[in-house]
Amino acid sequence: MKQNLKIYRIINWLKISLPVMILTIGSQGCTEKIDIELDNTYTRLVVWGELTTDTIVHTVRLTRTADYFFNQPTMGVSDARVTINDGENTITLNENAQIKGTYETPSDYYGVPGKIYILDISDVDIDGDGISENYSASSKLRSVNPVDSIQLEYNEMWEAWEVKVFMWDSPDKDWYLFKVYRNNVLVSDTLTEWFAQTDNLFNGNYTNGITSQYLQDEYEDERPEVGDTITFEINGITEEFYDFVIGMQLEIMFSIPLFSGPPANVTSNLTNDALGFFAVYSAERSSTIVTEDPYVNR
């Protein structure tokens, strides 16, 4: 994760080096073939849904779990009834005709801070017993303060550009998710690149340039150039979604110690033993334009 690039690079090195060393040592001793049998488990519904304060088409993706060695894309769950209720009104999401299992809100729909949103999923038979199941999740949309400005600063030790943020943090306990765009293209476009953060270090204070995201030199799509527009996005998230993001990132990362126990499913906010998350959050952004060659004075 970009929260700690140095540790992440060490972990990536261990991913490659340790298995090679173990295989090298093992090949000089035991040569017995070992077959590992992984038991099948019951099929469960997997949900990924997002609702933000942006006025856009929001989506809820429904799929089924698959066996570990299943080498095909997970199947979308079609013909479900998917609704979102905000305590006053209920909307029904329509399934995308080209992307089965993806359900969409109208393009003018947006979330309102302070409201509790309830996702309801019905008319699905995941276990195949002929009986439809119901699933639901609820989340409160938390507000987030606007960002005053951002700055870029190069960190030679990590070989990355730090995105420094200037804004007031509210006096309440807050949980944040940070993302970064280069020329309106989301750079942190995977969950492992998200930067989840609490406000423990600056609660109720001005952040005064705290590092909140990174642009890594080694990746061409992240390396800033003159004329680039760099945009920082801050999301006001719930504690439950913060725990989900951190839990997912820890599951994806290499386990230390090497022979750790098997991973467990990350906590979800969905009912009926479904996996995934229905995330509801606010979004604020601030941009800066690169006006000078960022590499001249390095």
SULDA-V861386 format. One record per residue. N is the residue number from 1. PHI is phi in degrees with one decimal (999 if undefined). PSI is psi in degrees with one decimal (NA if undefined). NEAR is the number of other C-alpha atoms within 12 Angstrom. Layout:
N;PHI;PSI;NEAR + N;PHI;PSI;NEAR
//
This chain:
1;999;152.9;31 + 2;-76.7;-0.7;34 + 3;-64.4;-31.1;29 + 4;-148.4;87.5;24 + 5;-64.7;-35.9;28 + 6;-63.6;-49.2;19 + 7;-62.3;-40.1;17 + 8;-62.1;-40.5;23 + 9;-67.8;-36.7;19 + 10;-62.9;-42.7;19 + 11;-63.6;-42.0;23 + 12;-62.1;-38.1;20 + 13;-64.6;-41.0;16 + 14;-64.9;-35.2;21 + 15;-57.8;-39.6;21 + 16;-84.6;-45.3;15 + 17;-76.9;-44.7;15 + 18;-62.1;-47.2;22 + 19;-59.5;-37.0;18 + 20;-64.9;-44.2;14 + 21;-64.1;-41.1;15 + 22;-64.9;-43.5;18 + 23;-64.5;-36.7;15 + 24;-65.1;-46.0;14 + 25;-65.6;-44.4;13 + 26;-65.3;-33.2;15 + 27;-68.9;-17.2;14 + 28;-90.2;-2.3;11 + 29;-124.0;-89.6;10 + 30;-85.0;134.6;12 + 31;-121.4;14.8;11 + 32;-71.2;135.1;9 + 33;-78.9;133.8;8 + 34;-120.6;124.0;7 + 35;-97.9;125.4;6 + 36;-100.3;121.6;8 + 37;-100.7;122.8;9 + 38;-106.0;118.5;10 + 39;-68.4;149.3;10 + 40;-79.3;156.2;12 + 41;-129.5;173.1;11 + 42;-71.6;152.0;16 + 43;-77.5;138.1;21 + 44;-128.4;158.1;30 + 45;-80.3;137.1;39 + 46;-116.0;127.5;36 + 47;-122.6;132.7;38 + 48;-131.6;113.7;31 + 49;-135.2;144.0;42 + 50;-134.4;137.8;38 + 51;-136.4;124.0;44 + 52;-125.5;-179.8;36 + 53;-80.3;-4.4;31 + 54;-72.7;143.9;23 + 55;-89.3;90.1;17 + 56;-148.6;177.1;17 + 57;-76.6;117.8;24 + 58;-98.7;147.3;34 + 59;-124.1;153.3;34 + 60;-127.7;122.2;41 + 61;-105.6;126.9;35 + 62;-115.4;125.7;39 + 63;-137.8;175.8;32 + 64;-110.5;152.4;30 + 65;-69.5;158.0;29 + 66;-138.5;163.0;22 + 67;-64.2;158.4;18 + 68;-56.5;-42.3;15 + 69;-96.3;15.3;14 + 70;-70.0;117.6;13 + 71;-101.9;25.7;9 + 72;-117.8;155.7;12 + 73;-58.0;144.6;13 + 74;-63.6;144.1;23 + 75;-81.9;134.2;23 + 76;-74.6;147.6;30 + 77;-96.1;111.4;31 + 78;-95.2;166.3;29 + 79;62.2;25.4;23 + 80;-84.8;160.7;32 + 81;-102.8;116.4;30 + 82;-121.6;123.4;36 + 83;-130.6;157.3;32 + 84;-129.0;129.7;40 + 85;-119.6;134.1;26 + 86;-107.9;16.2;26 + 87;93.6;-16.3;17 + 88;-125.2;-42.7;12 + 89;-130.6;153.1;14 + 90;-121.4;131.1;17 + 91;-114.8;149.6;25 + 92;-105.7;128.8;25 + 93;-85.5;140.6;31 + 94;-98.0;140.5;28 + 95;-75.2;135.1;27 + 96;-69.1;125.3;24 + 97;-65.6;-28.8;13 + 98;-91.4;-24.0;12 + 99;-120.9;89.7;19 + 100;-60.7;135.5;21 + 101;91.7;-1.4;33 + 102;-106.7;120.8;32 + 103;-112.9;136.9;37 + 104;-124.8;145.3;32 + 105;-83.7;167.3;32 + 106;-60.4;156.2;21 + 107;-70.0;-16.4;15 + 108;-99.8;15.0;15 + 109;-89.3;143.7;24 + 110;-154.7;157.9;28 + 111;-90.0;152.5;33 + 112;-117.1;123.5;26 + 113;-55.1;140.3;27 + 114;96.9;-21.3;21 + 115;-84.7;152.0;26 + 116;-101.4;125.7;26 + 117;-108.0;133.1;34 + 118;-115.2;121.2;34 + 119;-93.5;130.5;40 + 120;-126.2;131.7;31 + 121;-125.6;125.4;40 + 122;-141.6;179.8;27 + 123;59.8;38.9;19 + 124;-126.5;145.7;28 + 125;-126.6;81.8;24 + 126;-71.4;-38.9;32 + 127;-85.6;-3.4;19 + 128;70.6;25.8;14 + 129;-95.6;6.5;11 + 130;83.8;1.5;10 + 131;-115.4;127.1;12 + 132;-70.5;145.2;17 + 133;-111.9;161.4;24 + 134;-121.7;141.9;24 + 135;-135.2;149.5;35 + 136;-151.2;162.1;32 + 137;-153.7;149.2;35 + 138;-134.9;149.3;32 + 139;-156.7;141.9;37 + 140;-90.4;135.8;32 + 141;-85.9;111.4;34 + 142;-89.4;145.6;34 + 143;-81.7;166.4;30 + 144;-143.5;141.9;35 + 145;-70.4;150.4;29 + 146;-66.9;155.2;24 + 147;-92.6;127.7;31 + 148;-69.9;-49.9;24 + 149;-167.1;168.4;28 + 150;-133.1;156.6;33 + 151;-136.4;154.2;32 + 152;-106.1;136.9;38 + 153;-142.8;132.1;28 + 154;-82.3;133.9;26 + 155;-110.3;105.5;23 + 156;-66.0;-35.5;16 + 157;-63.8;-39.7;13 + 158;-95.9;-4.9;23 + 159;52.4;51.9;24 + 160;-152.0;154.7;30 + 161;-92.9;123.0;33 + 162;-84.2;133.3;34 + 163;-95.3;109.2;40 + 164;-97.5;133.8;33 + 165;-115.9;136.9;36 + 166;-118.4;114.9;28 + 167;-167.6;162.3;29 + 168;-89.5;134.0;24 + 169;-93.0;142.5;31 + 170;-70.3;159.2;24 + 171;-72.3;-10.9;15 + 172;-79.4;164.7;19 + 173;-70.4;127.4;23 + 174;-129.7;153.6;32 + 175;-129.1;134.5;36 + 176;-125.0;155.7;39 + 177;-127.9;127.3;41 + 178;-110.9;136.0;46 + 179;-133.6;163.4;40 + 180;-140.9;141.2;44 + 181;-118.4;146.7;33 + 182;-121.1;116.7;32 + 183;53.7;46.5;23 + 184;67.5;12.4;23 + 185;-107.7;123.4;18 + 186;-65.6;116.1;23 + 187;-80.9;-45.0;31 + 188;-84.5;70.6;30 + 189;-97.9;7.3;18 + 190;-127.5;157.1;18 + 191;-60.0;-32.4;26 + 192;-67.9;-19.2;27 + 193;-98.2;-3.1;32 + 194;-71.6;152.2;34 + 195;-119.2;98.6;35 + 196;-91.1;137.3;37 + 197;-149.1;141.1;33 + 198;-91.7;171.7;28 + 199;-101.4;27.2;28 + 200;-57.1;-34.5;17 + 201;-87.1;-15.6;15 + 202;-141.5;25.0;23 + 203;-54.6;123.7;20 + 204;75.9;6.7;18 + 205;-118.5;174.3;20 + 206;-82.4;133.6;22 + 207;-71.9;-30.3;25 + 208;52.7;45.3;20 + 209;89.4;32.4;23 + 210;-70.6;139.0;28 + 211;-70.4;124.1;30 + 212;-126.6;-10.7;40 + 213;-160.1;173.2;43 + 214;-136.9;148.7;43 + 215;-118.4;115.1;39 + 216;-86.3;132.5;34 + 217;-59.2;-34.6;23 + 218;-73.5;-13.1;15 + 219;-107.2;121.2;15 + 220;-60.3;-36.8;13 + 221;-71.5;-12.1;22 + 222;-104.3;-19.8;31 + 223;-69.6;117.2;29 + 224;-71.1;145.7;37 + 225;-132.8;163.4;24 + 226;-57.9;132.3;18 + 227;94.7;-12.6;15 + 228;-68.2;145.2;24 + 229;-104.3;118.8;26 + 230;-104.3;124.4;39 + 231;-118.6;130.7;38 + 232;-104.9;135.3;44 + 233;-120.4;130.5;41 + 234;-116.0;132.4;42 + 235;-114.1;130.2;41 + 236;-87.3;107.0;42 + 237;-111.8;171.2;41 + 238;-87.0;162.6;35 + 239;-61.6;-37.0;28 + 240;-64.1;-40.8;31 + 241;-71.0;-36.6;39 + 242;-56.9;-48.2;34 + 243;-61.8;-38.0;25 + 244;-63.7;-46.8;31 + 245;-62.3;-47.6;35 + 246;-62.8;-41.9;29 + 247;-62.7;-42.0;23 + 248;-64.6;-42.5;29 + 249;-63.8;-38.9;26 + 250;-67.8;-35.6;22 + 251;-68.1;-36.8;23 + 252;-73.9;-33.1;24 + 253;-68.5;161.7;25 + 254;-65.4;135.6;27 + 255;-78.0;134.6;20 + 256;-128.0;123.9;20 + 257;-68.6;168.1;13 + 258;-56.8;-43.9;16 + 259;-99.8;51.8;12 + 260;-70.0;166.3;11 + 261;-68.4;169.5;10 + 262;-66.2;148.4;12 + 263;-69.3;155.9;17 + 264;-112.9;159.0;14 + 265;-63.9;138.5;19 + 266;-72.9;142.8;26 + 267;-58.4;136.8;24 + 268;-117.5;161.9;33 + 269;-102.4;14.5;33 + 270;-96.5;149.7;32 + 271;-88.3;175.8;26 + 272;61.4;32.3;22 + 273;67.8;19.6;26 + 274;-76.3;158.4;32 + 275;-108.7;162.6;31 + 276;104.6;-157.3;36 + 277;-159.1;147.0;37 + 278;-109.1;104.0;44 + 279;-98.9;129.4;42 + 280;-125.5;122.3;45 + 281;-157.6;159.1;42 + 282;-92.1;160.9;36 + 283;-138.6;132.6;33 + 284;-130.4;149.7;31 + 285;-137.9;155.3;31 + 286;-146.4;144.0;29 + 287;-125.6;158.2;28 + 288;-141.0;148.5;29 + 289;-105.4;133.0;25 + 290;-76.5;108.9;23 + 291;-100.4;-19.0;16 + 292;-125.4;151.7;15 + 293;-58.8;113.5;15 + 294;-69.7;-6.3;23 + 295;-105.9;-4.3;21 + 296;-62.5;-45.5;9 + 297;-96.1;16.3;9 + 298;-85.9;NA;11
//
